[in-house]
């Protein structure tokens, strides 16, 4: 005999609340206290309660749902943010509707917000790079939508949740300086990315304060392929680089591959520092020194902010989470005994392949 499916009444009895309170948790959790909401969700989990979504839709009830506008989820950071945000949203009874956009043009973003509005979704995380003016325009033109931005300039007058890039970037440069490096190559992310520009500015500022103004910069697209190509281009101009600062671990993987083909030892000839601390970075060969961003924390904090924004007047804020340097085997003191003639021969061969 099949086990009877738990009902709304069963959940209310298990949680010690009324059926109306359970209904509120399902349909309008913003108006329920966090303690009561967690109690009801715990009862649902215990009883394996499955809400009758079809009946809710037919009754004209809106499902508690957050929206997420994001760039390609093939990239590490956006995918990790989306996964964390969805997981923490579900813990408080929310679903997440994800719209992955190919471009961040204002008209495209506005159309995506309109689509969310048609689905009665009015709380949205914007996980894609936006300039100050565009972000402020979206807020001004959509006063009914609670919008939380993850990649905007700190000066933007919007609700902003992000990472404090200066923590990790400054620590990266200082580590390399302490190891004795004076010849740096900088591999930044796309110039369209606010986060990439902030990391690059922090690198340059820290180097400048240390009296190192002569550095060369290339811009990748976050991919390992761009890391490989841009490393070859950097070393074709500056074969004496001993330290590479890279704006993502995915690009750092390409950097390491290119350096091996250039007969450069890591870290004896060239030290490499990435950014993100992806799960795979500790298994690179050698294990990658990198800057850790806590993607689980940013997903959790995003849910907390959207819930609080629902019950308070929407005022601009900047909530910046820390970044930390994780030191592994891809950094060390420079060894001046490398063979430049062999490097030059490798460079000529690789440049011809591009």
C-alpha positions as CSV (number, residue, x, y, z in Angstrom):
1,X,0.0,0.0,0.0
2,X,1.3,3.5,-0.9
3,X,2.2,5.8,1.9
4,X,-0.2,8.7,2.2
5,X,1.2,12.0,0.9
6,X,1.7,14.7,3.6
7,X,-0.8,17.5,3.5
8,X,-0.8,21.2,4.5
9,X,-2.6,20.2,7.7
10,X,0.1,17.6,8.5
11,X,2.8,20.3,8.1
12,X,1.0,22.7,10.3
13,X,0.6,20.1,13.0
14,X,4.2,19.1,12.8
15,X,5.4,22.7,13.0
16,X,2.9,23.8,15.7
17,X,1.4,26.6,13.6
18,X,-1.8,27.3,11.7
19,X,-2.4,26.1,8.1
20,X,-2.6,29.8,7.2
21,X,1.0,30.3,8.4
22,X,2.2,27.3,6.3
23,X,0.4,28.9,3.3
24,X,2.1,32.2,3.9
25,X,5.5,30.5,4.0
26,X,4.7,28.9,0.7
27,X,3.3,31.9,-1.0
28,X,4.6,35.0,0.7
29,X,7.5,34.1,3.0
30,X,8.6,37.7,3.3
31,X,5.9,38.4,5.9
32,X,6.8,35.4,8.1
33,X,9.5,35.7,10.7
34,X,12.7,33.8,10.0
35,X,12.3,31.5,13.0
36,X,8.8,30.5,12.0
37,X,9.7,30.1,8.4
38,X,12.6,27.8,9.2
39,X,10.4,25.8,11.6
40,X,7.8,25.3,8.8
41,X,10.4,24.4,6.2
42,X,11.9,21.9,8.6
43,X,8.5,20.3,9.1
44,X,8.1,20.1,5.3
45,X,11.4,18.4,5.0
46,X,10.7,15.9,7.8
47,X,7.3,15.0,6.2
48,X,8.6,15.1,2.6
49,X,5.8,17.5,1.9
50,X,5.4,18.4,-1.8
51,X,3.4,21.6,-2.5
52,X,0.6,21.3,-5.1
53,X,2.1,23.9,-7.5
54,X,-0.4,23.3,-10.2
55,X,-3.3,24.1,-7.9
56,X,-1.4,27.3,-6.7
57,X,-1.0,28.5,-10.3
58,X,-4.6,27.8,-11.2
59,X,-5.7,29.7,-8.1
60,X,-3.7,32.7,-9.3
61,X,-1.2,32.5,-6.5
62,X,2.4,33.6,-7.2
63,X,5.2,31.2,-6.3
64,X,7.9,32.7,-4.1
65,X,10.6,33.2,-6.7
66,X,13.8,35.2,-7.1
67,X,15.2,36.2,-10.5
68,X,18.8,35.9,-11.6
69,X,20.2,37.7,-14.6
70,X,23.7,36.3,-15.4
71,X,26.3,35.9,-18.0
72,X,27.5,32.5,-19.4
73,X,27.3,29.8,-16.8
74,X,30.2,28.0,-18.6
75,X,32.5,30.4,-16.6
76,X,33.4,29.4,-13.1
77,X,32.5,32.5,-11.1
78,X,28.9,33.0,-12.6
79,X,28.2,29.3,-12.3
80,X,29.3,29.1,-8.6
81,X,27.3,32.2,-7.7
82,X,24.2,30.8,-9.4
83,X,24.6,27.5,-7.7
84,X,25.0,29.0,-4.2
85,X,22.2,31.5,-4.7
86,X,19.8,28.8,-5.8
87,X,20.8,26.6,-2.9
88,X,20.3,29.2,-0.2
89,X,17.1,30.5,-1.8
90,X,15.6,27.0,-1.6
91,X,16.5,26.9,2.1
92,X,14.0,29.8,2.7
93,X,11.3,28.4,0.4
94,X,12.2,30.3,-2.8
95,X,12.7,29.1,-6.3
96,X,15.1,30.8,-8.7
97,X,14.3,31.7,-12.3
98,X,17.6,32.1,-14.2
99,X,18.0,34.2,-17.4
100,X,21.4,33.9,-19.1
101,X,22.2,36.8,-21.3
102,X,24.7,37.1,-24.1
103,X,25.0,40.8,-23.8
104,X,24.6,43.4,-21.1
105,X,23.0,46.1,-23.2
106,X,20.5,48.2,-21.4
107,X,17.6,47.3,-23.7
108,X,18.3,43.6,-23.3
109,X,18.4,43.9,-19.5
110,X,15.2,45.9,-19.5
111,X,13.5,43.2,-21.6
112,X,14.7,40.5,-19.2
113,X,13.3,42.5,-16.2
114,X,10.0,42.9,-18.0
115,X,9.8,39.1,-18.5
116,X,10.4,38.6,-14.8
117,X,7.7,41.2,-14.0
118,X,5.3,39.2,-16.2
119,X,6.0,36.2,-14.1
120,X,5.3,38.2,-10.9
121,X,9.0,38.1,-9.9
122,X,10.1,41.4,-8.4
123,X,13.4,40.5,-6.6
124,X,16.3,40.1,-8.9
125,X,20.1,39.5,-8.6
126,X,22.1,41.1,-11.5
127,X,25.2,38.8,-11.8
128,X,26.8,40.5,-14.8
129,X,29.0,43.6,-15.3
130,X,27.2,46.9,-15.5
131,X,28.5,50.4,-15.7
132,X,27.4,52.9,-13.1
133,X,25.0,54.8,-15.4
134,X,23.3,51.7,-16.7
135,X,22.8,50.2,-13.2
136,X,21.3,53.4,-11.9
137,X,19.0,53.7,-14.9
138,X,17.6,50.2,-14.3
139,X,16.9,51.1,-10.7
140,X,15.3,54.4,-11.7
141,X,13.2,52.9,-14.4
142,X,12.0,49.9,-12.4
143,X,11.0,51.2,-8.9
144,X,8.8,48.1,-8.4
145,X,11.7,45.7,-8.8
146,X,14.2,45.0,-6.0
147,X,17.6,44.7,-7.8
148,X,20.8,43.6,-6.2
149,X,24.0,44.1,-8.3
150,X,27.1,42.0,-8.1
151,X,29.4,43.6,-10.6
152,X,29.2,47.4,-10.7
153,X,31.6,50.2,-9.7
154,X,31.6,50.9,-6.0
155,X,30.4,54.4,-6.7
156,X,27.2,53.3,-8.3
157,X,24.1,54.4,-6.3
158,X,22.5,51.0,-6.2
159,X,22.3,48.0,-3.9
160,X,25.7,46.4,-4.4
161,X,27.0,43.1,-3.1
162,X,30.5,42.1,-4.2
163,X,34.1,41.2,-3.2
164,X,36.8,43.5,-1.8
165,X,39.4,42.9,-4.5
166,X,42.1,45.0,-2.8
167,X,42.5,42.4,-0.1
168,X,43.6,39.5,-2.4
169,X,45.3,41.6,-5.1
170,X,47.5,43.6,-2.6
171,X,48.5,40.3,-0.8
172,X,49.4,38.8,-4.2
173,X,51.7,41.6,-5.2
174,X,53.3,41.8,-1.8
175,X,54.1,38.1,-1.7
176,X,55.8,38.3,-5.1
177,X,57.8,41.4,-4.0
178,X,58.9,39.7,-0.8
179,X,60.1,36.7,-2.9
180,X,62.3,39.1,-4.9
181,X,60.3,39.5,-8.1
182,X,60.7,42.8,-10.0
183,X,59.6,41.8,-13.6
184,X,55.8,41.4,-13.8
185,X,53.4,40.4,-16.4
186,X,49.7,41.2,-15.8
187,X,46.9,39.2,-17.4
188,X,43.7,41.0,-16.7
189,X,40.1,39.9,-17.5
190,X,37.9,41.5,-20.2
191,X,37.9,45.3,-20.1
192,X,34.1,45.2,-20.0
193,X,34.2,43.5,-16.6
194,X,34.1,45.9,-13.6
195,X,35.7,43.2,-11.4
196,X,38.5,42.7,-13.8
197,X,39.2,46.4,-14.0
198,X,39.3,46.7,-10.2
199,X,41.7,43.8,-9.8
200,X,44.0,45.3,-12.5
201,X,43.9,48.8,-10.8
202,X,44.8,47.2,-7.5
203,X,47.8,45.3,-9.0
204,X,49.1,48.5,-10.7
205,X,48.6,50.7,-7.6
206,X,50.4,48.2,-5.3
207,X,53.3,47.8,-7.8
208,X,53.5,51.6,-8.3
209,X,53.7,52.1,-4.5
210,X,56.6,49.6,-4.5
211,X,58.4,51.6,-7.1
212,X,57.7,49.3,-10.0
213,X,56.0,51.3,-12.8
214,X,57.1,49.3,-15.8
215,X,54.8,46.3,-16.3
216,X,53.1,45.0,-19.4
217,X,49.4,44.1,-19.5
218,X,47.3,41.8,-21.7
219,X,43.5,41.3,-21.5
220,X,42.0,37.8,-21.7
221,X,38.4,36.6,-21.9
222,X,38.5,34.4,-18.7
223,X,39.3,31.2,-20.7
224,X,42.3,29.0,-20.5
225,X,42.9,29.5,-24.2
226,X,43.2,33.2,-23.8
227,X,45.6,32.6,-20.9
228,X,47.8,30.6,-23.3
229,X,47.7,33.1,-26.2
230,X,48.3,36.2,-24.0
231,X,51.2,34.6,-22.2
232,X,53.0,33.9,-25.4
233,X,52.4,37.5,-26.5
234,X,53.6,38.9,-23.2
235,X,56.8,36.8,-23.2
236,X,57.5,37.6,-26.9
237,X,57.9,41.2,-25.8
238,X,59.4,40.6,-22.3
239,X,61.3,37.3,-22.0
240,X,62.6,38.4,-18.6
241,X,59.2,38.3,-16.8
242,X,59.5,36.3,-13.6
243,X,56.0,36.8,-12.1
244,X,52.6,36.5,-13.7
245,X,49.5,38.0,-12.0
246,X,46.4,36.4,-13.6
247,X,42.7,37.5,-13.1
248,X,41.2,34.0,-13.0
249,X,42.2,30.4,-12.4
250,X,40.9,29.3,-15.7
251,X,43.2,31.7,-17.5
252,X,46.1,30.7,-15.1
253,X,45.7,27.1,-16.4
254,X,46.5,28.4,-19.9
255,X,49.4,30.5,-18.5
256,X,50.9,27.4,-17.0
257,X,50.6,25.4,-20.2
258,X,52.2,28.2,-22.3
259,X,55.1,28.6,-19.8
260,X,55.8,24.9,-20.1
261,X,56.0,25.1,-23.9
262,X,58.3,28.1,-23.4
263,X,60.6,25.9,-21.3
264,X,59.9,28.0,-18.3
265,X,59.9,26.2,-14.9
266,X,57.2,27.1,-12.4
267,X,58.0,28.6,-9.9
268,X,61.8,28.6,-10.4
269,X,61.7,30.7,-13.6
270,X,58.2,32.2,-13.4
271,X,55.8,32.5,-10.4
272,X,52.1,32.4,-11.2
273,X,49.2,33.7,-9.1
274,X,45.6,33.2,-10.1
275,X,42.2,34.4,-8.9
276,X,39.0,32.6,-7.7
277,X,40.4,29.5,-5.9
278,X,38.5,27.1,-8.1
279,X,38.2,23.5,-6.7
280,X,40.6,22.3,-9.4
281,X,43.3,24.9,-8.8
282,X,45.0,22.9,-6.0
283,X,45.4,20.1,-8.5
284,X,47.2,22.1,-11.1
285,X,50.8,21.2,-11.7
286,X,52.2,22.8,-9.7
287,X,49.3,23.6,-7.3
288,X,48.2,27.2,-8.0
289,X,48.7,30.1,-5.6
290,X,45.4,32.0,-5.9
291,X,43.0,34.5,-4.4
292,X,39.9,32.9,-2.8
293,X,36.5,34.4,-3.2
294,X,33.8,32.8,-1.1
295,X,31.0,32.1,-3.6
296,X,28.9,30.2,-1.1
297,X,28.9,33.3,1.2
298,X,28.0,35.7,-1.6
299,X,25.0,33.4,-2.6
300,X,23.8,33.3,1.0
301,X,24.3,37.0,1.5
302,X,22.4,37.8,-1.7
303,X,19.3,35.9,-0.4
304,X,19.6,37.7,3.0
305,X,19.7,41.1,1.2
306,X,16.7,40.4,-1.1
307,X,14.6,39.3,1.9
308,X,15.5,42.4,3.9
309,X,15.0,44.7,0.9
310,X,11.4,43.4,0.7
311,X,10.5,44.8,4.1
312,X,12.6,48.0,4.1
313,X,12.8,51.1,1.9
314,X,15.3,50.4,-0.8
315,X,18.4,52.4,-0.2
316,X,21.8,52.1,-2.0
317,X,24.5,50.2,-0.1
318,X,27.9,48.5,-0.7
319,X,28.4,45.2,1.0
320,X,32.0,44.0,0.1
321,X,33.1,40.5,1.2
322,X,36.7,39.8,1.9
323,X,39.2,38.0,-0.5
324,X,42.2,36.0,0.8
325,X,45.4,34.8,-0.7
326,X,45.9,31.0,-0.7
327,X,49.6,30.2,-1.1
328,X,50.6,27.0,-2.9
329,X,53.5,25.7,-5.0
330,X,53.2,28.0,-8.1
331,X,55.1,30.8,-6.4
332,X,58.7,31.0,-5.3
333,X,61.9,33.0,-5.5
334,X,63.1,33.8,-9.0
335,X,66.0,31.7,-10.4
336,X,68.3,33.8,-12.6
337,X,69.9,30.7,-14.2
338,X,67.3,30.2,-17.0
339,X,68.3,29.8,-20.6
340,X,67.2,32.8,-22.6
341,X,68.4,31.5,-25.9
342,X,66.2,28.4,-25.6
343,X,63.3,30.6,-24.7
344,X,63.8,32.8,-27.7
345,X,63.7,29.8,-30.0
346,X,60.5,28.5,-28.4
347,X,58.9,31.9,-28.7
348,X,59.6,32.2,-32.5
349,X,58.1,28.8,-33.1
350,X,55.0,29.5,-31.0
351,X,54.4,32.9,-32.5
352,X,54.4,31.3,-36.0
353,X,51.6,29.0,-34.8
354,X,49.3,31.8,-33.8
